[in-house]
């Protein structure tokens, strides 16, 4: 369940420029990493070969794909905030994406975010620019920093 729920677009627009609550910590498992590798066909050993990672990786364990961190933004946002009147939301794009720190298997991540900008989109939609930081539990550096743009429709 989302940590913050607002009734409708009018109430949501009042959040422009404001932080949203951080979500709950999400464990990153080897199964998730393997499934992401299968979905993207990125089978680099640093992600999927536990034994080789333990022997050769500077991290001594598998690392999640950087793009897995950015792919989790929609889910992590949904854990943080919900607009009750919204019928549908879609990804629109990304700006300024960076991956400052690797996410090791069995780490936990969560979203720290802010509503940067809200614009009307069509007759019944909004275009939202979110300032997102995917935090790693116990790490000073985030896994991912990005401006995430989404569309939401009533």
DRENTORKOL-3810 file (N, C-alpha, C; in nm, 4 decimals):
REM DRENTORKOL-3810
@n.u->0.0843; n.v->-0.1187; n.w->0.0000; ca.u->0.0000; ca.v->0.0000; ca.w->0.0000; c.u->0.0887; c.v->0.1250; c.w->0.0000
@n.u->0.0512; n.v->0.2235; n.w->-0.0764; ca.u->0.1268; ca.v->0.3476; ca.w->-0.0863; c.u->0.1294; c.v->0.4201; c.w->0.0483
@n.u->0.2409; n.v->0.4851; n.w->0.0744; ca.u->0.2554; ca.v->0.5586; ca.w->0.2002; c.u->0.1749; c.v->0.6883; c.w->0.2014
@n.u->0.1550; n.v->0.7464; n.w->0.0821; ca.u->0.0786; ca.v->0.8701; ca.w->0.0703; c.u->-0.0287; c.v->0.8493; c.w->-0.0350
@n.u->-0.1535; n.v->0.8758; n.w->0.0025; ca.u->-0.2641; ca.v->0.8665; ca.w->-0.0914; c.u->-0.3322; c.v->1.0017; c.w->-0.1006
@n.u->-0.3552; n.v->1.0451; n.w->-0.2235; ca.u->-0.4302; ca.v->1.1687; ca.w->-0.2464; c.u->-0.5526; c.v->1.1344; c.w->-0.3301
@n.u->-0.6580; n.v->1.2120; n.w->-0.3128; ca.u->-0.7870; ca.v->1.1797; ca.w->-0.3747; c.u->-0.7875; c.v->1.1945; c.w->-0.5262
@n.u->-0.7344; n.v->1.3066; n.w->-0.5761; ca.u->-0.7515; ca.v->1.3366; ca.w->-0.7177; c.u->-0.6375; c.v->1.4245; c.w->-0.7685
@n.u->-0.6463; n.v->1.4606; n.w->-0.8956; ca.u->-0.5411; ca.v->1.5408; ca.w->-0.9581; c.u->-0.5275; c.v->1.6778; c.w->-0.8916
@n.u->-0.6392; n.v->1.7364; n.w->-0.8511; ca.u->-0.6332; ca.v->1.8673; ca.w->-0.7860; c.u->-0.5466; c.v->1.8591; c.w->-0.6597
@n.u->-0.5677; n.v->1.7589; n.w->-0.5782; ca.u->-0.4881; ca.v->1.7410; ca.w->-0.4557; c.u->-0.3440; c.v->1.7051; c.w->-0.4890
@n.u->-0.3261; n.v->1.6242; n.w->-0.5928; ca.u->-0.1910; ca.v->1.5847; ca.w->-0.6326; c.u->-0.1092; c.v->1.7054; c.w->-0.6787
@n.u->-0.1724; n.v->1.7971; n.w->-0.7513; ca.u->-0.1008; ca.v->1.9156; ca.w->-0.8015; c.u->-0.0428; c.v->2.0006; c.w->-0.6878
@n.u->-0.1004; n.v->1.9900; n.w->-0.5704; ca.u->-0.0481; ca.v->2.0637; ca.w->-0.4542; c.u->0.0873; c.v->2.0093; c.w->-0.4082
@n.u->0.1259; n.v->1.8918; n.w->-0.4561; ca.u->0.2532; ca.v->1.8306; ca.w->-0.4170; c.u->0.3694; c.v->1.8744; c.w->-0.5059
@n.u->0.3415; n.v->1.9535; n.w->-0.6095; ca.u->0.4494; ca.v->1.9966; ca.w->-0.6986; c.u->0.5573; c.v->2.0675; c.w->-0.6171
@n.u->0.6824; n.v->2.0244; n.w->-0.6398; ca.u->0.7971; ca.v->2.0806; ca.w->-0.5690; c.u->0.8243; c.v->2.0180; c.w->-0.4336
@n.u->0.7418; n.v->1.9236; n.w->-0.3930; ca.u->0.7543; ca.v->1.8645; ca.w->-0.2591; c.u->0.8060; c.v->1.7213; c.w->-0.2640
@n.u->0.8662; n.v->1.6802; n.w->-0.1542; ca.u->0.9134; ca.v->1.5428; ca.w->-0.1385; c.u->0.7952; c.v->1.4504; c.w->-0.1135
@n.u->0.8107; n.v->1.3266; n.w->-0.1569; ca.u->0.7122; ca.v->1.2236; ca.w->-0.1252; c.u->0.7748; c.v->1.1310; c.w->-0.0213
@n.u->0.6949; n.v->1.0554; n.w->0.0515; ca.u->0.7517; ca.v->0.9670; ca.w->0.1530; c.u->0.8415; c.v->0.8603; c.w->0.0907
@n.u->0.9480; n.v->0.8252; n.w->0.1603; ca.u->1.0320; ca.v->0.7136; ca.w->0.1160; c.u->0.9518; c.v->0.5856; c.w->0.1266
@n.u->0.9739; n.v->0.4967; n.w->0.0322; ca.u->0.9045; ca.v->0.3690; ca.w->0.0342; c.u->0.9687; c.v->0.2707; c.w->0.1304
@n.u->0.9132; n.v->0.1523; n.w->0.1363; ca.u->0.9713; ca.v->0.0451; ca.w->0.2168; c.u->1.0926; c.v->-0.0119; c.w->0.1439
@n.u->1.1794; n.v->-0.0746; n.w->0.2189; ca.u->1.2973; ca.v->-0.1393; ca.w->0.1610; c.u->1.2544; c.v->-0.2627; c.w->0.0820
@n.u->1.3083; n.v->-0.2762; n.w->-0.0379; ca.u->1.2803; ca.v->-0.3890; ca.w->-0.1273; c.u->1.4063; c.v->-0.4742; c.w->-0.1401
@n.u->1.4018; n.v->-0.6003; n.w->-0.0975; ca.u->1.5201; ca.v->-0.6873; ca.w->-0.1127; c.u->1.5445; c.v->-0.7204; c.w->-0.2601
@n.u->1.6695; n.v->-0.7173; n.w->-0.3009; ca.u->1.7094; ca.v->-0.7527; ca.w->-0.4376; c.u->1.7707; c.v->-0.8928; c.w->-0.4333
@n.u->1.6980; n.v->-0.9884; n.w->-0.4874; ca.u->1.7396; ca.v->-1.1287; ca.w->-0.4800; c.u->1.8110; c.v->-1.1714; c.w->-0.6085
@n.u->1.8806; n.v->-1.2823; n.w->-0.5989; ca.u->1.9446; ca.v->-1.3370; ca.w->-0.7183; c.u->1.8407; c.v->-1.3783; c.w->-0.8224
@n.u->1.7275; n.v->-1.4276; n.w->-0.7752; ca.u->1.6195; ca.v->-1.4646; ca.w->-0.8679; c.u->1.5720; c.v->-1.3429; c.w->-0.9481
@n.u->1.5570; n.v->-1.2274; n.w->-0.8817; ca.u->1.5166; ca.v->-1.1053; ca.w->-0.9525; c.u->1.6210; c.v->-1.0667; c.w->-1.0571
@n.u->1.7476; n.v->-1.0749; n.w->-1.0190; ca.u->1.8564; ca.v->-1.0392; ca.w->-1.1102; c.u->1.8572; c.v->-1.1346; c.w->-1.2300
@n.u->1.8423; n.v->-1.2640; n.w->-1.2035; ca.u->1.8382; ca.v->-1.3628; ca.w->-1.3122; c.u->1.7195; c.v->-1.3391; c.w->-1.4052
@n.u->1.6036; n.v->-1.3081; n.w->-1.3474; ca.u->1.4846; ca.v->-1.2809; ca.w->-1.4288; c.u->1.5053; c.v->-1.1568; c.w->-1.5152
@n.u->1.5696; n.v->-1.0542; n.w->-1.4596; ca.u->1.5981; ca.v->-0.9339; ca.w->-1.5375; c.u->1.6956; c.v->-0.9661; c.w->-1.6508
@n.u->1.7951; n.v->-1.0481; n.w->-1.6221; ca.u->1.8908; ca.v->-1.0894; ca.w->-1.7258; c.u->1.8179; c.v->-1.1609; c.w->-1.8397
@n.u->1.7252; n.v->-1.2490; n.w->-1.8046; ca.u->1.6486; ca.v->-1.3203; ca.w->-1.9074; c.u->1.5629; c.v->-1.2245; c.w->-1.9891
@n.u->1.4996; n.v->-1.1298; n.w->-1.9221; ca.u->1.4110; ca.v->-1.0361; ca.w->-1.9918; c.u->1.4882; c.v->-0.9443; c.w->-2.0865
@n.u->1.6107; n.v->-0.9089; n.w->-2.0493; ca.u->1.6891; ca.v->-0.8135; ca.w->-2.1303; c.u->1.7985; c.v->-0.8810; c.w->-2.2124
@n.u->1.8155; n.v->-1.0108; n.w->-2.1925; ca.u->1.9198; ca.v->-1.0892; ca.w->-2.2590; c.u->2.0603; c.v->-1.0364; c.w->-2.2287
@n.u->2.0775; n.v->-0.9811; n.w->-2.1094; ca.u->2.2077; ca.v->-0.9338; ca.w->-2.0619; c.u->2.2587; c.v->-1.0346; c.w->-1.9592
@n.u->2.3390; n.v->-1.1301; n.w->-2.0071; ca.u->2.3846; ca.v->-1.2405; ca.w->-1.9230; c.u->2.5291; c.v->-1.2248; c.w->-1.8765
@n.u->2.5761; n.v->-1.1006; n.w->-1.8637; ca.u->2.7113; ca.v->-1.0758; ca.w->-1.8137; c.u->2.7312; c.v->-1.1513; c.w->-1.6818
@n.u->2.8447; n.v->-1.2170; n.w->-1.6677; ca.u->2.8685; ca.v->-1.3019; ca.w->-1.5507; c.u->2.8614; c.v->-1.2258; c.w->-1.4191
@n.u->2.8942; n.v->-1.0976; n.w->-1.4198; ca.u->2.8919; ca.v->-1.0191; ca.w->-1.2957; c.u->2.7522; c.v->-1.0153; c.w->-1.2333
@n.u->2.6502; n.v->-1.0427; n.w->-1.3164; ca.u->2.5120; ca.v->-1.0420; ca.w->-1.2683; c.u->2.4621; c.v->-1.1805; c.w->-1.2288
@n.u->2.4992; n.v->-1.2830; n.w->-1.3062; ca.u->2.4290; ca.v->-1.4119; ca.w->-1.2915; c.u->2.5153; c.v->-1.5288; c.w->-1.2432
@n.u->2.6464; n.v->-1.5155; n.w->-1.2467; ca.u->2.7334; ca.v->-1.6269; ca.w->-1.2082; c.u->2.7858; c.v->-1.6047; c.w->-1.0661
@n.u->2.7171; n.v->-1.6637; n.w->-0.9700; ca.u->2.7481; ca.v->-1.6427; ca.w->-0.8288; c.u->2.8911; c.v->-1.6859; c.w->-0.7957
@n.u->2.9318; n.v->-1.8027; n.w->-0.8442; ca.u->3.0657; ca.v->-1.8538; ca.w->-0.8141; c.u->3.1755; c.v->-1.7684; c.w->-0.8766
@n.u->3.1580; n.v->-1.7298; n.w->-1.0013; ca.u->3.2582; ca.v->-1.6475; ca.w->-1.0691; c.u->3.2659; c.v->-1.5085; c.w->-1.0047
@n.u->3.1506; n.v->-1.4539; n.w->-0.9675; ca.u->3.1488; ca.v->-1.3235; ca.w->-0.9001; c.u->3.2228; c.v->-1.3308; c.w->-0.7669
@n.u->3.2021; n.v->-1.4395; n.w->-0.6914; ca.u->3.2706; ca.v->-1.4552; ca.w->-0.5630; c.u->3.4221; c.v->-1.4617; c.w->-0.5814
@n.u->3.4654; n.v->-1.5169; n.w->-0.6934; ca.u->3.6091; ca.v->-1.5351; ca.w->-0.7178; c.u->3.6745; c.v->-1.4130; c.w->-0.7829
@n.u->3.6074; n.v->-1.3510; n.w->-0.8808; ca.u->3.6720; ca.v->-1.2480; ca.w->-0.9624; c.u->3.6197; c.v->-1.1049; c.w->-0.9448
@n.u->3.4996; n.v->-1.0902; n.w->-0.8964; ca.u->3.4425; ca.v->-0.9561; ca.w->-0.8844; c.u->3.5043; c.v->-0.8804; c.w->-0.7667
@n.u->3.5272; n.v->-0.7522; n.w->-0.7816; ca.u->3.5752; ca.v->-0.6741; ca.w->-0.6673; c.u->3.4705; c.v->-0.6666; c.w->-0.5560
@n.u->3.3462; n.v->-0.6981; n.w->-0.5884; ca.u->3.2374; ca.v->-0.6933; ca.w->-0.4902; c.u->3.2147; c.v->-0.8276; c.w->-0.4208
@n.u->3.2747; n.v->-0.9334; n.w->-0.4761; ca.u->3.2687; ca.v->-1.0699; ca.w->-0.4214; c.u->3.1297; c.v->-1.1320; c.w->-0.4220
@n.u->3.0378; n.v->-1.0715; n.w->-0.4950; ca.u->2.9034; ca.v->-1.1275; ca.w->-0.5135; c.u->2.8411; c.v->-1.0637; c.w->-0.6361
@n.u->2.7366; n.v->-1.1227; n.w->-0.6892; ca.u->2.6715; ca.v->-1.0652; ca.w->-0.8079; c.u->2.6162; c.v->-0.9251; c.w->-0.7820
@n.u->2.6084; n.v->-0.8502; n.w->-0.8904; ca.u->2.5592; ca.v->-0.7126; ca.w->-0.8898; c.u->2.4373; c.v->-0.7045; c.w->-0.9812
@n.u->2.3342; n.v->-0.6363; n.w->-0.9362; ca.u->2.2165; ca.v->-0.6147; ca.w->-1.0205; c.u->2.2528; c.v->-0.5231; c.w->-1.1370
@n.u->2.1856; n.v->-0.5402; n.w->-1.2472; ca.u->2.2029; ca.v->-0.4536; ca.w->-1.3633; c.u->2.1664; c.v->-0.3098; c.w->-1.3247
@n.u->2.2418; n.v->-0.2133; n.w->-1.3746; ca.u->2.2056; ca.v->-0.0743; ca.w->-1.3506; c.u->2.0655; c.v->-0.0446; c.w->-1.4009
@n.u->2.0336; n.v->-0.0987; n.w->-1.5182; ca.u->1.9012; ca.v->-0.0745; ca.w->-1.5748; c.u->1.7903; c.v->-0.1417; c.w->-1.4938
@n.u->1.8239; n.v->-0.2381; n.w->-1.4103; ca.u->1.7237; ca.v->-0.2957; ca.w->-1.3214; c.u->1.6805; c.v->-0.1898; c.w->-1.2192
@n.u->1.7764; n.v->-0.1127; n.w->-1.1696; ca.u->1.7443; ca.v->-0.0056; ca.w->-1.0737; c.u->1.6469; c.v->0.0948; c.w->-1.1332
@n.u->1.6737; n.v->0.1369; n.w->-1.2558; ca.u->1.5850; ca.v->0.2348; ca.w->-1.3190; c.u->1.4504; c.v->0.1708; c.w->-1.3543
@n.u->1.4502; n.v->0.0422; n.w->-1.3854; ca.u->1.3252; ca.v->-0.0270; ca.w->-1.4171; c.u->1.2345; c.v->-0.0404; c.w->-1.2959
@n.u->1.2903; n.v->-0.0334; n.w->-1.1775; ca.u->1.2111; ca.v->-0.0436; ca.w->-1.0551; c.u->1.1435; c.v->0.0878; c.w->-1.0160
@n.u->1.1750; n.v->0.1966; n.w->-1.0864; ca.u->1.1205; ca.v->0.3270; ca.w->-1.0466; c.u->0.9681; c.v->0.3288; c.w->-1.0401
@n.u->0.9013; n.v->0.2743; n.w->-1.1400; ca.u->0.7545; ca.v->0.2762; ca.w->-1.1392; c.u->0.6987; c.v->0.2008; c.w->-1.0192
@n.u->0.7556; n.v->0.0850; n.w->-0.9894; ca.u->0.7101; ca.v->0.0064; ca.w->-0.8736; c.u->0.7367; c.v->0.0811; c.w->-0.7434
@n.u->0.8579; n.v->0.1364; n.w->-0.7314; ca.u->0.8958; ca.v->0.2068; ca.w->-0.6086; c.u->0.8113; c.v->0.3327; c.w->-0.5891
@n.u->0.7804; n.v->0.4030; n.w->-0.6970; ca.u->0.6910; ca.v->0.5187; ca.w->-0.6869; c.u->0.5521; c.v->0.4752; c.w->-0.6414
@n.u->0.5045; n.v->0.3650; n.w->-0.6962; ca.u->0.3733; ca.v->0.3135; ca.w->-0.6570; c.u->0.3666; c.v->0.2738; c.w->-0.5107
@n.u->0.4806; n.v->0.2348; n.w->-0.4544; ca.u->0.4863; ca.v->0.2024; ca.w->-0.3116; c.u->0.4848; c.v->0.3285; c.w->-0.2259
@n.u->0.5223; n.v->0.4415; n.w->-0.2863; ca.u->0.5345; ca.v->0.5664; ca.w->-0.2108; c.u->0.4104; c.v->0.6547; c.w->-0.2184
@n.u->0.3472; n.v->0.6592; n.w->-0.3351; ca.u->0.2364; ca.v->0.7525; ca.w->-0.3546; c.u->0.1308; c.v->0.6926; c.w->-0.4477
@n.u->0.0049; n.v->0.7276; n.w->-0.4202; ca.u->-0.1061; ca.v->0.6812; ca.w->-0.5027; c.u->-0.2070; c.v->0.7944; c.w->-0.5173
@n.u->-0.2501; n.v->0.8165; n.w->-0.6393; ca.u->-0.3581; ca.v->0.9114; ca.w->-0.6666; c.u->-0.4825; c.v->0.8267; c.w->-0.6912
@n.u->-0.5766; n.v->0.8321; n.w->-0.5994; ca.u->-0.6925; ca.v->0.7425; ca.w->-0.6030; c.u->-0.7753; c.v->0.7548; c.w->-0.7304
@n.u->-0.7869; n.v->0.8745; n.w->-0.7860; ca.u->-0.8711; ca.v->0.8939; ca.w->-0.9041; c.u->-0.8027; c.v->0.8515; c.w->-1.0341
@n.u->-0.6744; n.v->0.8213; n.w->-1.0291; ca.u->-0.6007; ca.v->0.7838; ca.w->-1.1505; c.u->-0.6500; c.v->0.6490; c.w->-1.2016
@n.u->-0.6790; n.v->0.6437; n.w->-1.3295; ca.u->-0.7247; ca.v->0.5201; ca.w->-1.3938; c.u->-0.6087; c.v->0.4438; c.w->-1.4576
@n.u->-0.5028; n.v->0.5189; n.w->-1.4950; ca.u->-0.3921; ca.v->0.4559; ca.w->-1.5652; c.u->-0.2692; c.v->0.5463; c.w->-1.5551
@n.u->-0.1533; n.v->0.4824; n.w->-1.5520; ca.u->-0.0269; ca.v->0.5551; ca.w->-1.5578; c.u->0.0666; c.v->0.4832; c.w->-1.6530
@n.u->0.1494; n.v->0.5600; n.w->-1.7226; ca.u->0.2476; ca.v->0.5006; ca.w->-1.8140; c.u->0.3803; c.v->0.5751; c.w->-1.8018
@n.u->0.4866; n.v->0.5040; n.w->-1.8357; ca.u->0.6185; ca.v->0.5655; ca.w->-1.8405; c.u->0.6275; c.v->0.6532; c.w->-1.9649
@n.u->0.6883; n.v->0.7707; n.w->-1.9510; ca.u->0.7017; ca.v->0.8633; ca.w->-2.0634; c.u->0.8478; c.v->0.8817; c.w->-2.1035
@n.u->0.9383; n.v->0.8780; n.w->-2.0054; ca.u->1.0792; ca.v->0.8945; ca.w->-2.0388; c.u->1.1645; c.v->0.9210; c.w->-1.9166
@n.u->1.2918; n.v->0.9453; n.w->-1.9435; ca.u->1.3906; ca.v->0.9680; ca.w->-1.8374; c.u->1.4837; c.v->1.0808; c.w->-1.8776
@n.u->1.5322; n.v->1.1523; n.w->-1.7791; ca.u->1.6357; ca.v->1.2539; ca.w->-1.7969; c.u->1.7472; c.v->1.2275; c.w->-1.6964
@n.u->1.8682; n.v->1.2630; n.w->-1.7320; ca.u->1.9803; ca.v->1.2678; ca.w->-1.6373; c.u->1.9951; c.v->1.1406; c.w->-1.5532
@n.u->1.9985; n.v->1.0259; n.w->-1.6139; ca.u->2.0090; ca.v->0.8992; ca.w->-1.5419; c.u->2.1555; c.v->0.8687; c.w->-1.5102
@n.u->2.1814; n.v->0.8333; n.w->-1.3845; ca.u->2.3156; ca.v->0.7937; ca.w->-1.3408; c.u->2.3037; c.v->0.6761; c.w->-1.2448
@n.u->2.4110; n.v->0.5945; n.w->-1.2416; ca.u->2.4173; ca.v->0.4789; ca.w->-1.1515; c.u->2.5417; c.v->0.4924; c.w->-1.0627
@n.u->2.5354; n.v->0.5735; n.w->-0.9559; ca.u->2.6541; ca.v->0.6021; ca.w->-0.8747; c.u->2.7110; c.v->0.4837; c.w->-0.7967
@n.u->2.6274; n.v->0.3850; n.w->-0.7633; ca.u->2.6755; ca.v->0.2746; ca.w->-0.6809; c.u->2.6090; c.v->0.1439; c.w->-0.7231
@n.u->2.6857; n.v->0.0336; n.w->-0.7237; ca.u->2.6259; ca.v->-0.0945; ca.w->-0.7608; c.u->2.5334; c.v->-0.1479; c.w->-0.6515
@n.u->2.4342; n.v->-0.2239; n.w->-0.6960; ca.u->2.3423; ca.v->-0.2911; ca.w->-0.6041; c.u->2.3845; c.v->-0.4372; c.w->-0.5976
@n.u->2.4397; n.v->-0.4772; n.w->-0.4847; ca.u->2.4825; ca.v->-0.6158; ca.w->-0.4668; c.u->2.3616; c.v->-0.7033; c.w->-0.4364
@n.u->2.3703; n.v->-0.8284; n.w->-0.4791; ca.u->2.2638; ca.v->-0.9228; ca.w->-0.4485; c.u->2.2410; c.v->-0.9235; c.w->-0.2971
@n.u->2.1167; n.v->-0.9375; n.w->-0.2573; ca.u->2.0719; ca.v->-0.9376; ca.w->-0.1181; c.u->2.0764; c.v->-0.8014; c.w->-0.0515
@n.u->2.1023; n.v->-0.6955; n.w->-0.1306; ca.u->2.0878; ca.v->-0.5588; ca.w->-0.0793; c.u->1.9393; c.v->-0.5240; c.w->-0.0758
@n.u->1.9102; n.v->-0.4129; n.w->-0.0103; ca.u->1.7741; ca.v->-0.3601; ca.w->-0.0102; c.u->1.7771; c.v->-0.2191; c.w->-0.0662
@n.u->1.6758; n.v->-0.1874; n.w->-0.1478; ca.u->1.6649; ca.v->-0.0542; ca.w->-0.2074; c.u->1.5284; c.v->0.0058; c.w->-0.1752
@n.u->1.5228; n.v->0.1373; n.w->-0.1819; ca.u->1.3959; ca.v->0.2087; ca.w->-0.1676; c.u->1.4067; c.v->0.3409; c.w->-0.2423
@n.u->1.2929; n.v->0.4035; n.w->-0.2630; ca.u->1.2881; ca.v->0.5297; ca.w->-0.3357; c.u->1.2819; c.v->0.6474; c.w->-0.2403
@n.u->1.3611; n.v->0.7471; n.w->-0.2709; ca.u->1.3493; ca.v->0.8791; ca.w->-0.2110; c.u->1.3182; c.v->0.9716; c.w->-0.3275
@n.u->1.2084; n.v->1.0453; n.w->-0.3208; ca.u->1.1696; ca.v->1.1206; ca.w->-0.4382; c.u->1.1030; c.v->1.2528; c.w->-0.4094
@n.u->1.0869; n.v->1.3280; n.w->-0.5162; ca.u->1.0261; ca.v->1.4603; ca.w->-0.5117; c.u->0.9483; c.v->1.4807; c.w->-0.6412
@n.u->0.8342; n.v->1.5477; n.w->-0.6314; ca.u->0.7565; ca.v->1.5843; ca.w->-0.7494; c.u->0.8154; c.v->1.7154; c.w->-0.8013
@n.u->0.8902; n.v->1.7087; n.w->-0.9111; ca.u->0.9538; ca.v->1.8293; ca.w->-0.9643; c.u->0.8564; c.v->1.9188; c.w->-1.0388
@n.u->0.7774; n.v->1.8572; n.w->-1.1273; ca.u->0.6928; ca.v->1.9373; ca.w->-1.2158; c.u->0.5685; c.v->1.8576; c.w->-1.2537
@n.u->0.4549; n.v->1.9252; n.w->-1.2582; ca.u->0.3297; ca.v->1.8643; ca.w->-1.3016; c.u->0.2712; c.v->1.9525; c.w->-1.4109
@n.u->0.2436; n.v->1.8919; n.w->-1.5271; ca.u->0.1868; ca.v->1.9640; ca.w->-1.6402; c.u->0.0599; c.v->1.8931; c.w->-1.6858
@n.u->-0.0369; n.v->1.9697; n.w->-1.7320; ca.u->-0.1558; ca.v->1.9087; ca.w->-1.7920; c.u->-0.1138; c.v->1.8374; c.w->-1.9193
@n.u->-0.1810; n.v->1.7256; n.w->-1.9466; ca.u->-0.1490; ca.v->1.6457; ca.w->-2.0652; c.u->-0.2803; c.v->1.5987; c.w->-2.1261
@n.u->-0.3156; n.v->1.6557; n.w->-2.2399; ca.u->-0.4418; ca.v->1.6201; ca.w->-2.3035; c.u->-0.5602; c.v->1.6654; c.w->-2.2199
@n.u->-0.6738; n.v->1.6007; n.w->-2.2410; ca.u->-0.7962; ca.v->1.6402; ca.w->-2.1719; c.u->-0.8063; c.v->1.5887; c.w->-2.0293
@n.u->-0.7484; n.v->1.4717; n.w->-2.0033; ca.u->-0.7667; ca.v->1.4113; ca.w->-1.8709; c.u->-0.6377; c.v->1.3546; c.w->-1.8124
@n.u->-0.5259; n.v->1.4138; n.w->-1.8526; ca.u->-0.3998; ca.v->1.3589; ca.w->-1.8068; c.u->-0.3056; c.v->1.4609; c.w->-1.7476
@n.u->-0.2025; n.v->1.4075; n.w->-1.6839; ca.u->-0.0935; ca.v->1.4875; ca.w->-1.6297; c.u->0.0379; c.v->1.4271; c.w->-1.6757
@n.u->0.1358; n.v->1.5137; n.w->-1.6993; ca.u->0.2735; ca.v->1.4702; ca.w->-1.7221; c.u->0.3519; c.v->1.5125; c.w->-1.5987
@n.u->0.4110; n.v->1.4145; n.w->-1.5311; ca.u->0.4797; ca.v->1.4394; ca.w->-1.4048; c.u->0.6284; c.v->1.4117; c.w->-1.4215
@n.u->0.7093; n.v->1.5062; n.w->-1.3777; ca.u->0.8536; ca.v->1.4851; ca.w->-1.3717; c.u->0.8897; c.v->1.4641; c.w->-1.2251
@n.u->0.9464; n.v->1.3486; n.w->-1.1978; ca.u->0.9852; ca.v->1.3084; ca.w->-1.0623; c.u->1.1368; c.v->1.3150; c.w->-1.0490
@n.u->1.1852; n.v->1.3637; n.w->-0.9379; ca.u->1.3267; ca.v->1.3546; ca.w->-0.9057; c.u->1.3404; c.v->1.2296; c.w->-0.8189
@n.u->1.4072; n.v->1.1278; n.w->-0.8714; ca.u->1.4121; ca.v->0.9983; ca.w->-0.8040; c.u->1.5544; c.v->0.9608; c.w->-0.7646
@n.u->1.5656; n.v->0.9044; n.w->-0.6470; ca.u->1.6918; ca.v->0.8494; ca.w->-0.5998; c.u->1.6619; c.v->0.7115; c.w->-0.5413
@n.u->1.7219; n.v->0.6086; n.w->-0.6004; ca.u->1.7066; ca.v->0.4736; ca.w->-0.5486; c.u->1.8180; c.v->0.4522; c.w->-0.4469
@n.u->1.7810; n.v->0.4539; n.w->-0.3212; ca.u->1.8769; ca.v->0.4381; ca.w->-0.2125; c.u->1.9089; c.v->0.2909; c.w->-0.1909
@n.u->2.0305; n.v->0.2647; n.w->-0.1430; ca.u->2.0722; ca.v->0.1300; ca.w->-0.1035; c.u->2.0905; c.v->0.1325; c.w->0.0478
@n.u->2.0247; n.v->0.0419; n.w->0.1163; ca.u->2.0356; ca.v->0.0378; ca.w->0.2617; c.u->2.1820; c.v->0.0248; c.w->0.3037
@n.u->2.2267; n.v->0.1158; n.w->0.3903; ca.u->2.3623; ca.v->0.1115; ca.w->0.4431; c.u->2.4681; c.v->0.1737; c.w->0.3536
@n.u->2.4287; n.v->0.2311; n.w->0.2402; ca.u->2.5237; ca.v->0.2904; ca.w->0.1468; c.u->2.5070; c.v->0.4418; c.w->0.1438
@n.u->2.6185; n.v->0.5127; n.w->0.1377; ca.u->2.6122; ca.v->0.6586; ca.w->0.1264; c.u->2.5700; c.v->0.7013; c.w->-0.0136
@n.u->2.6070; n.v->0.6225; n.w->-0.1145; ca.u->2.5740; ca.v->0.6555; ca.w->-0.2531; c.u->2.4494; c.v->0.5795; c.w->-0.2976
@n.u->2.3648; n.v->0.6445; n.w->-0.3766; ca.u->2.2460; ca.v->0.5758; ca.w->-0.4276; c.u->2.2799; c.v->0.4823; c.w->-0.5438
@n.u->2.1898; n.v->0.3918; n.w->-0.5707; ca.u->2.2028; ca.v->0.3007; ca.w->-0.6850; c.u->2.1746; c.v->0.3736; c.w->-0.8149
@n.u->2.0755; n.v->0.4609; n.w->-0.8130; ca.u->2.0304; ca.v->0.5291; ca.w->-0.9337; c.u->1.9774; c.v->0.6661; c.w->-0.8964
@n.u->2.0107; n.v->0.7636; n.w->-0.9792; ca.u->1.9558; ca.v->0.8981; ca.w->-0.9675; c.u->1.9009; c.v->0.9331; c.w->-1.1053
@n.u->1.7753; n.v->0.9763; n.w->-1.1100; ca.u->1.7149; ca.v->1.0045; ca.w->-1.2402; c.u->1.5978; c.v->1.0992; c.w->-1.2267
@n.u->1.5731; n.v->1.1719; n.w->-1.3338; ca.u->1.4455; ca.v->1.2389; ca.w->-1.3514; c.u->1.3602; c.v->1.1432; c.w->-1.4321
@n.u->1.2526; n.v->1.1001; n.w->-1.3719; ca.u->1.1609; ca.v->1.0038; ca.w->-1.4327; c.u->1.0347; c.v->1.0786; c.w->-1.4719
@n.u->0.9908; n.v->1.0609; n.w->-1.5946; ca.u->0.8713; ca.v->1.1295; ca.w->-1.6423; c.u->0.7622; c.v->1.0265; c.w->-1.6675
@n.u->0.6464; n.v->1.0512; n.w->-1.6093; ca.u->0.5340; ca.v->0.9589; ca.w->-1.6272; c.u->0.4087; c.v->1.0365; c.w->-1.6665
@n.u->0.3148; n.v->0.9640; n.w->-1.7229; ca.u->0.1836; ca.v->1.0189; ca.w->-1.7549; c.u->0.0806; c.v->0.9502; c.w->-1.6656
@n.u->-0.0172; n.v->1.0252; n.w->-1.6216; ca.u->-0.1229; ca.v->0.9714; ca.w->-1.5390; c.u->-0.2564; c.v->1.0241; c.w->-1.5937
@n.u->-0.3566; n.v->0.9370; n.w->-1.5990; ca.u->-0.4868; ca.v->0.9750; ca.w->-1.6553; c.u->-0.5999; c.v->0.9450; c.w->-1.5589
@n.u->-0.6958; n.v->1.0371; n.w->-1.5530; ca.u->-0.8180; ca.v->1.0179; ca.w->-1.4703; c.u->-0.9278; c.v->0.9651; c.w->-1.5608
END
